Amino acid sequence: MSHPMISAPAASLSVDYLPAIPDDPSAIGIAPLPMPQLGPQPLCEVWRGDALFGSFVCDDDEDIERAARDAYTEILQRTKREGHPHLLRVWNHVRDINAGEGDDERYRRFCAGRHDAFAAAGWGKERLPAASAIGIREPRLVVYYLASARPGQHFENPRQVSAYDYPRQYGRCSPSFARATAFGGMVFIAGTSSIVGHESLHPGDVHAQLRETLRNIELTAKHAGCSGLGALTHLKLYLRNEGDLPIADELRAAMPHAAMLVLRADICRRELLLEIEAVGSRGATSS
């Protein structure tokens, strides 16, 4: 079952994970995610607020660099035209994200196309939003985004090299995203994995990767104004291997207060087995 994302207007930006699409006449769009949801109960991700929710879908993604450049060029033009020129959060879904070798890997080519679109629009790294890039099996590029009339604040993790400053070994163009973006009382934690500095740690060990990922999330959240893991209210866990689903129970035990979605997806580096993104509240008390 695909996992739908819904956006509807309301007084302030918020997210809910619900067992069914709400009967909400104010809903302005439903966006199915092209990846299977794992676990006993399918959930819907529902966004409400004063931000613009949009999408870009490209069915002809054989040239992923061109597709990414076209996607971001259109997104940046549309958000500017509609008076919401500040990206807050972006979700990228890239077919066969690990296919290809060296600079020809599809993820690296996606990063190059995205970088070119930001550069052409005059975006500096200080404006880059929190984002995730996840691998899917469907033959398309799918990008969803939240944008606002007001800018958010973007934050990094001092434990990690900023993605946009990665060394040349990770491709011709570094990934274009921030580790977190804060908007009002909400914090978006970007897709986070077992990376310290710029190197992947614990290849083949999903339990150690989870522990390392949580260390990164906690430090990023604190730098973005959250009090700690207890201030994170919603988690999305991406698993490369469905057989690693029991690790979701370990994550629930570490953060029992947070609502969680679990999805099967490929991760941007082949050695990484999981990725976690989160939403939290600034100033919330840690538990």
N, C-alpha and C positions, 0 to 999 in steps of 0.2 A: 504494500500500500504506500502510495506517495504521501508525503507530509505537507499539508497545505499551510501557507502563510497568508494571513488576512490583514488588511489594514482598514481602519475605520476612524473617522474623526471623533475627537473628544477634547476635554478641557486640557489634559496634559498627557505626555507620552508615557505609555505603559505597555506591558506585554503579559499575556496569559497563555498557559498551555491547557487546552480544554479537550474533553473527550469527543466533542462534536462541534461542527461549524455552528456558531450561534445564529439564532434567528434575529438578526440585527439589521434593520432597514437602513442603517447608516453605513453599512459596509461598502467600501468602494473598490474592492478587488480581492480575488482569490488566486493564489499563485502556488500550484503544486510543485513540490521539490522532486527532482528526478533521482530519487534514491530510496531504498527500502528502509522502513522504520522497524527497529528491533524491539522486542519486549512484548508483554502480554496485552497492552492497551494502546491502540493507535491514538495519537493526540494531534490537535491542531494548534498552530502557533498564531495567536491573535494579537495584532498591534493596534493600539488606539492612540491618537494624539494629534499634535499640531505640526507634524512633519509630513513631508511628501514621501509616499511609498511608490516606487516604480520598478519596472523590470525591462530587461532586454533579452530577447531570445534569438539566437542565430542557428538555423538548421544546417547551414553550409559552413561548417567549422573546420574543413580540411586544412585550410591555411589558418591555424589558430592565432598566429601573430596578427594577421590582418583582421580577423574576427574580433580579437580583443581591442585592437586600435579603433575599429568601427564602433564597437559597443561603448567604449569610454568616451569617444568623441560625441556620440549621440547623447549619452547620459549627461555629460558636462554641458552640452548645449541646451538640453531640455530643462535641467534644473535651473540654469541661469535664466532661461526664457520664462519660466513659471515662478520666478521670484524666490526660489529656494536653492541658492547657489552653493550652499555649504553641505558637503557630504558628511554624514554622521556615522554610517555603518554600511558596508557593502558585503554581499555574499556572492562569491564566484563559484560556478560549478562547471568544471572543465572535463570534457570526455577524455578518457585514457591519459590522465594527467602525467603519468610516469613513462609513457611511451617515447622512444627515441633516446639517443645517446648524446652526452655532452651538451653543446649549445642547441642541438636539435631536439632535445627533450621538449615535450609539449608544454610542460609548466614553464620552462625557461622562455620558450617562445611566447607564451601568454604574457609573461612578465614584461617582455620586450615591447609587445604591442600596447599594453597598458601604460608603460612608462612613456612611450612616444606620444600617446594621447594627452597625458598630463603635461608633458613638456610643451607640446604644441599649444596647450591652453594657458601656459604661463603659470602652472601650479608649482610652487616650491614644496619641499618636503614638509615644511611646517603646517601645510594644509591637508596632508594626507590623512584619511580616516582609518579607524579600525576596520579590519576586513578579514575574510577567510577565503581560501582557495581550496576547493575540495574536488576530488575526482569522482566522476560519474561514468556510467556505462552507456547511457543514451547518446546518440550521435548529434550532439548540439552543445552550444555554449549558452548557459543561462546565468544571468546576473540580476540580482535583486538589490535594492538600495533604499536607504532612508536619507532624506535630505531636508534641510531646514533653511528658513529665512535668516536665522541667527547662527553664527558659528559655534561649534563646540570647541572644547579644549582637548588637545591630543597629547598623549603621554607615552613614555618609553619605559622599558624595564632595565635598570642598570646592570642586571645580571646577564643581559643579552646585548649583543651588537644590534643596533637598530637595523631592521630588515632592509631599509633603503640604503644602508651603508655596508652591506655584505661585500666581502672581497670577490674578486673576479671569478674565482672557482665556482661560484654559484650561477654564472651566466653573464651574458653581455650587459644585461640591465638588472639591477637589484629589484626585489619585490617592492611595490609601492604601497605601503600601508603603515599605520601606526599600531603600537601594541595595545592602545586603549584610547577611547574617546569619551569624554564626559559632556553631557548635555543636560543642563538644569540639575536635577537631583539624580539623574540616571547615568550609569557608567556602562559602556560597551567594552568588554574584554575581547580582543581579537582572537582568532584561532591560534591556540597555544599548544606547543608540543615540548618534547624532551630535548630542548636545545639550550645550551649554556655557551655564552660567547656567541659564536656562529656555528658551533659543531653539534651534531646529533649525539646524544648519549644513550647508552644501554640498548644497542641494537639487539633485537630478538627477545627482549625481556619486557613484556607488557606491564608487569607489576612495577618494575623500577621506572619505566617510562611514565606511568601514572604518578608516582611520587614526585618525580622531577618536574612534571608538568604542573602539578599543584603548587610546588614551590614558586614556579614562575608566575602562575596566576595570582597567588597571594601577594607577591611583591609588586606586580603590576597594578593590582587593585589598590594597594596602599598608596602607591605613587599617584594614582588617579583620584584619591580622596576617599576611598572606602576604608573602613576600619580593619578589614581583614576578610577571610573567607566567609565569615558569618554574615557579611553585608551583601553577599552574592545570592540573588533570589532565583535565578534561572540558569540552568546549564544545558549545553548541547554537546553530547559525546559522540564523536565520529570514530568508528572502529573499522580498521582495514579488514580484519578477519572476523567473520560472524562467530567463529569458535571461541573468540575472546570475550563473548558477551558476559560471562561471570565477573569480569572486571568492573562492570557497571554496579554490582553490589558493593564492591570495595569503595567506589566513588560515592555511592549513596551513604555508606557508613561514615565516610569522612565529612560529608556535607548533607546530613539528613534533613536540614531545613529547606533545601533548595529543590524546586521543581526541576525535572530532568527529562530530556528527550535523548534517545539513543538511535543513531542512524548508521547503516553500513555504507562506508565510503572509502575511497582511496585517499591517501594523505600525500602532500606535495613532495615529500622525500621518501624514497623507497624503503629506507630503513626504519621509518617511523610507523608505529602500529596504531597510534591513536592521536586524536587532536580534540581539544576542549575549547569551547567558547562560552562566554558567560555574560549575564546582565546583572548589575548590582545597583545599590543605592549609596550615594555619597552621604557620609555622616551617620549611616546606620550603625547601630551597636553590634559589635562582633559577638558571636555566641560560640 
